[in-house]
Amino acid sequence: MSEGNLSVLIVDDNQDIRDLLTHILEPRGFAIATAAEGYSALDQIEKKIPDLLLLDVMMPGLSGYEVVTRLRASSNPKIAHLPILLITAKSQLADLDTGLASGATSYLIKPFRPAALVEKIESIMSETLTSPAEVIREN
């Protein structure tokens, strides 16, 4: 899979996490955009749909779960089927189930190894190329 042409929107209220994710992904050729909260993310997605959304769960305003729910309800199929990786410190099985039930594609728990992030993205994107609406359940 060629990562160089993939655009990623990183949404996290923590600047350090946005910087870390950017630092991991930019050198691998991903085009990065960022947002600090859910409403800004939704506005950005309406203007330019990324190939992948990396989304924190616990944010002020709209939670990551609420952002996912709104995206999945979009009348634009490209937005409704946007691959979404929730990246969060919420690590209980109930949190995982809530995230996937809201429509997230997959889930990564903080803290994570950079290699685990890249592997998860590659898995999501290769699966998305074959079946964009399918939910991927990975541990």
Secondary structure as a PSIPRED ss2 file (coil, helix, strand):
# PSIPRED VFORMAT (PSIPRED V4.0)

   1 M C   1.000  0.000  0.000
   2 S C   1.000  0.000  0.000
   3 E C   1.000  0.000  0.000
   4 G C   1.000  0.000  0.000
   5 N C   1.000  0.000  0.000
   6 L C   1.000  0.000  0.000
   7 S E   0.000  0.000  1.000
   8 V E   0.000  0.000  1.000
   9 L E   0.000  0.000  1.000
  10 I E   0.000  0.000  1.000
  11 V E   0.000  0.000  1.000
  12 D C   1.000  0.000  0.000
  13 D C   1.000  0.000  0.000
  14 N C   1.000  0.000  0.000
  15 Q H   0.000  1.000  0.000
  16 D H   0.000  1.000  0.000
  17 I H   0.000  1.000  0.000
  18 R H   0.000  1.000  0.000
  19 D H   0.000  1.000  0.000
  20 L H   0.000  1.000  0.000
  21 L H   0.000  1.000  0.000
  22 T H   0.000  1.000  0.000
  23 H H   0.000  1.000  0.000
  24 I H   0.000  1.000  0.000
  25 L H   0.000  1.000  0.000
  26 E H   0.000  1.000  0.000
  27 P H   0.000  1.000  0.000
  28 R H   0.000  1.000  0.000
  29 G C   1.000  0.000  0.000
  30 F C   1.000  0.000  0.000
  31 A E   0.000  0.000  1.000
  32 I E   0.000  0.000  1.000
  33 A E   0.000  0.000  1.000
  34 T E   0.000  0.000  1.000
  35 A E   0.000  0.000  1.000
  36 A C   1.000  0.000  0.000
  37 E C   1.000  0.000  0.000
  38 G H   0.000  1.000  0.000
  39 Y H   0.000  1.000  0.000
  40 S H   0.000  1.000  0.000
  41 A H   0.000  1.000  0.000
  42 L H   0.000  1.000  0.000
  43 D H   0.000  1.000  0.000
  44 Q H   0.000  1.000  0.000
  45 I H   0.000  1.000  0.000
  46 E H   0.000  1.000  0.000
  47 K H   0.000  1.000  0.000
  48 K C   1.000  0.000  0.000
  49 I C   1.000  0.000  0.000
  50 P C   1.000  0.000  0.000
  51 D C   1.000  0.000  0.000
  52 L E   0.000  0.000  1.000
  53 L E   0.000  0.000  1.000
  54 L E   0.000  0.000  1.000
  55 L E   0.000  0.000  1.000
  56 D C   1.000  0.000  0.000
  57 V C   1.000  0.000  0.000
  58 M C   1.000  0.000  0.000
  59 M C   1.000  0.000  0.000
  60 P C   1.000  0.000  0.000
  61 G C   1.000  0.000  0.000
  62 L C   1.000  0.000  0.000
  63 S C   1.000  0.000  0.000
  64 G H   0.000  1.000  0.000
  65 Y H   0.000  1.000  0.000
  66 E H   0.000  1.000  0.000
  67 V H   0.000  1.000  0.000
  68 V H   0.000  1.000  0.000
  69 T H   0.000  1.000  0.000
  70 R H   0.000  1.000  0.000
  71 L H   0.000  1.000  0.000
  72 R H   0.000  1.000  0.000
  73 A C   1.000  0.000  0.000
  74 S C   1.000  0.000  0.000
  75 S C   1.000  0.000  0.000
  76 N C   1.000  0.000  0.000
  77 P H   0.000  1.000  0.000
  78 K H   0.000  1.000  0.000
  79 I H   0.000  1.000  0.000
  80 A H   0.000  1.000  0.000
  81 H C   1.000  0.000  0.000
  82 L C   1.000  0.000  0.000
  83 P C   1.000  0.000  0.000
  84 I E   0.000  0.000  1.000
  85 L E   0.000  0.000  1.000
  86 L E   0.000  0.000  1.000
  87 I E   0.000  0.000  1.000
  88 T E   0.000  0.000  1.000
  89 A C   1.000  0.000  0.000
  90 K C   1.000  0.000  0.000
  91 S C   1.000  0.000  0.000
  92 Q C   1.000  0.000  0.000
  93 L H   0.000  1.000  0.000
  94 A H   0.000  1.000  0.000
  95 D H   0.000  1.000  0.000
  96 L H   0.000  1.000  0.000
  97 D H   0.000  1.000  0.000
  98 T H   0.000  1.000  0.000
  99 G H   0.000  1.000  0.000
 100 L H   0.000  1.000  0.000
 101 A H   0.000  1.000  0.000
 102 S H   0.000  1.000  0.000
 103 G C   1.000  0.000  0.000
 104 A C   1.000  0.000  0.000
 105 T C   1.000  0.000  0.000
 106 S E   0.000  0.000  1.000
 107 Y E   0.000  0.000  1.000
 108 L E   0.000  0.000  1.000
 109 I E   0.000  0.000  1.000
 110 K C   1.000  0.000  0.000
 111 P C   1.000  0.000  0.000
 112 F C   1.000  0.000  0.000
 113 R C   1.000  0.000  0.000
 114 P H   0.000  1.000  0.000
 115 A H   0.000  1.000  0.000
 116 A H   0.000  1.000  0.000
 117 L H   0.000  1.000  0.000
 118 V H   0.000  1.000  0.000
 119 E H   0.000  1.000  0.000
 120 K H   0.000  1.000  0.000
 121 I H   0.000  1.000  0.000
 122 E H   0.000  1.000  0.000
 123 S H   0.000  1.000  0.000
 124 I H   0.000  1.000  0.000
 125 M H   0.000  1.000  0.000
 126 S H   0.000  1.000  0.000
 127 E H   0.000  1.000  0.000
 128 T H   0.000  1.000  0.000
 129 L H   0.000  1.000  0.000
 130 T H   0.000  1.000  0.000
 131 S C   1.000  0.000  0.000
 132 P C   1.000  0.000  0.000
 133 A C   1.000  0.000  0.000
 134 E C   1.000  0.000  0.000
 135 V C   1.000  0.000  0.000
 136 I C   1.000  0.000  0.000
 137 R C   1.000  0.000  0.000
 138 E C   1.000  0.000  0.000
 139 N C   1.000  0.000  0.000
